[in-house]
Amino acid sequence: MARRPGSRCRRRQASGAGQEDKGTWPTQHFAFTVEEADIEAAAAALKKRGVAVTRPVLHEWMPASSVYFSDPNGHELELCAPVKKT
């Protein structure tokens, strides 16, 4: 599973269910919850305004899908959409 360099969300290690990897992480970021159905449109709206946004990253351990971007002041931001289990 891919993760954005510098992103705060952590992925589960194969050795332990629910365990997050212990990689290097920024000390802080701001995450905002959005509906699963809205995450693609939210990312498209940001891109339309010239904001560099990652493609959605699936965090299976949550489960959630996230996109990451920075504001003009350099704050790391995340839109996080909880994914319903099927």
Secondary structure, 3 states (H helix, E strand, C coil): CCCCCCCCCCCECCCCCCCECCCCCCCCCEEEECCHHHHHHHHHHHHHCCCCCCCCEEECCCCEEEEEEECCCCCEEEEEEECCCC
